Amino acid sequence: MPMKTKICGITNLKDAECAIKYGAWAIGFNFYPKSPRFIDPFKALKIIQALSKPILKVGIFVDHPLNDILQIQENLGLDLAQIYQDYTCKARFKRKMIRVIQPQETLDLPPIKTLKDYAMVLIDAPRNRVSQKNILDRTNTRATNNASSQNTFMEGYTPGDFGGTGRTANWKIAKELACNARLILAGGLNIKNINDAIKEVQPYAIDLCSGVERLVGIKDPRKVRNILKETKL
């Protein structure tokens, strides 16, 4: 059975159409302003309105207020919101969300029960460790600001490290999660490791970003074609 494939970090119509042409399951738009693949929601809407065929549309959100996420979802007609933190909201909203986790080890995982509240779970590469001083600085700043929501895997990692890094996820943990949730495998997937990743983890879907790019934020049609061909074998 062909593997469902999401092409993330779409910044232009040409790349979106390329994903559709070669049979992608979904495309992702990154609304995190610090990402090199950031796209303004208005520009994303223009791309969505110009698509030649229907495709699952996902918005990537980091530290956005819940109301902003829901509003952008509605305005753009997004099928799913990909989030990096837990929100207190009704179950019907979580059923339209992908919960991202970035564990280095099993102890980093939130309870499986909470993950099952979401439509899907995406496992990505662990974030980079930073010095203890920076950890304390950010912890104190967050406490001062009295943030309304808590990032599950924020502490102890460098800022701005939300996907598209080219680093691989922990496949051992991913394999375990795939038995309990609709798991999307992300993190450094490319033509060289895609078959091994699918065989090892057996995910519900895979997420491609840097592995199908010519430049950051610009997809390479040849890479998209070749890797999607592999996932259909």
N, C-alpha and C positions, 0 to 999 in steps of 0.2 A: 504493500500500500504506500503511495507517495507520501513523503513527509511534508507536513504543513510548514511553510516558510514565511517568516516575516522579514521584510526589508526595512530596517530602521534608519532614521536620520535623513529622511527625504526632505530636500530643500528646493526642488524645482519640478515642474511638470514632466520634463523629459525623463527624469529618473523614476517618477511614479509610473509613467506609461511603460517604461522598460520592465519594471517589476510585474506589471499586469501582463505584458506581452509574453514573458517567460514563465508565467504561472504561479506567481507568489500568492500566498494565502492572505497576507495582510501587509500594510505599509504603516510606518510610524513617523509621526511628526514630533520633534523635540521642542517643547516650550520652556525649557530651562534656559534663562538668559545667559548663564555663564558657559553653556555648551558651545563648542565650535560649530555644532550643527543646529544651533538655535534657528527657529523660524517663527516669525510673527504670526499669531493666529489669523489675522486678516489675509496674509499671503497664503497660508495653508488653506483657508477657505476658497481662495481663487483657484488653487490647484485642484481641490476636491470637486469644485463645480465644473471643472474642465475635463475631468476623467472620462475616458471613452467607454469604460466598463465598470460595473460595481466591484468593489473590493473592500475587505474589512479595514477599517480606519482606526488607528490607535493614536492617542495623544500621550506624550511623556511629560509628567509633571513632577517637579522637585520643589518641596517647601511651599507649594501653592496653597492658599486657603481653600478649604473644601468648597465654599460657594463659588469661587473662581473656576475651579475644576468643573463643577456641574454646569456652570453657565457656558463655558467654552465647549463642553461636550454637546450641549443643546444647540448652540449657535452654529457649530461646524458639522453637526450630525455625526459625531464620532461614535463608533460602536463600543469602544473600550477606552478607559483611562489607565495608563501605566503609572503606578505610584510607588514611592520609596519609603512611605511611612504609613502607620495605621491611622485611620480616621474614625471618629465616632459618628456613625451615620446609619441610616436604615439599611436593612439587608438588600433591598431592591437596588440601592446605589452600588453596594459592594459587588453585586452580581454583574455589574458592568465595569469592573475594575480588575486590573492585573497587579498583583502584589509582588514587588521586586524584593529579593533578598540577596545579600552578598556575604555569605558566611565563609570564614576561613576553616572552621571546624564545626562539628556537630553541636557543640555547646552554644554556638552563636545563633542557633535556630530558634525562632519563636515556636510556641505550641502548634502542632499540626492542626488542632481544632480551629485556631484562629485563622490559619491560612485557608482552610476549607470554606471560609465565609466568602472568599473571592472567586471570581469566575475562573481565574487561572493564577498560577504562581510562576514567576520568572526568576531563574537563578543566574546571577551574573558574577563576574570576577570579583574577588574580595578587594576592598579598597586599600590603598597603601597606608602602612603604619607611619605615624609621625612621632615626634618626641613627646615625652610625658609633659613637658612644659606647655607645648601647644595644646595638648589635650585639656590640661587644667585651665588654660586661658579661654578656650572655647566653652568649656563647661561653665565657668564663672560668668561668661558673657551671656550664655543661654539662660542661666538662672536669673540674671539681672533683667533680661528682657521678658522673663516670664512667658516663654513660648507656649502657645496653646496646644501644640501637638508635639509628640516625641518621636524622633527618628529611631528606628529599631537598631540600625547599625551605623549611626553617625560617629559615636565617640571612638577616638583612636585612629581616625583615618584622615587622609588629606582631603580638603575641600575640592569640589568640582570634579570628583572622580566617579561620575554617574554614567557608566556605560561608554562604549566606543573606544575603550582603551587598548584593545588588541590582546589583553591578557585573558587567559582561560579561567573558567569557573572550576570549582571543586567537583569533578565528575563523580566521585564516590558518593558525596552527599546528594548530588543531583539524582543519581540512580536510586537512592533510597526514597527521595521525595517523589519520584516518578511513579512509585507504587501507591502513593496516597493522595496525589493531586494531579490536576491537569498541568503538567510542567512544561514550560518553555525554556529551552536551554540556550543561553547566550554566552558571550565572552570569548573573543578571539577565534571564532569559527571561520574557517576558510577552506579552500579546495583541498588543502593538504591533510586536514584533520577531520573534515566533516563526516566521512564514513565511519571512522573510528568513534567519533562522538556519538553518533546515532546508535551504533551497535552497542556501545558500552552503557549509555544512559537510557536509551529507548524512551525519549521524551514524547510528549504530545505534539510539540512543535519546536522549531528552532528559530533563533533570532540572529540575523546577519546585519553587520554594520561596516566596520573597518575592513573586514575581509572581502568586501565587494566594492571597494572604493578605488578610484584613480587618484583623487586628492581628498583631503578631509571635507566631507559634505558633498562630494561629487562622485556618483557611482560610475563604475566601469561596466558598460554593457556586456563585454566579453566575460568578465568575472561573474556577473549576475547570471548570464546564460549558462555558463559551465557548471556553476555550483547548483543551480536549480535543476539542471539536467541530472546531476549526480543524485539529488534527493528524490528524484522520481524513479530511479532504478529499483 
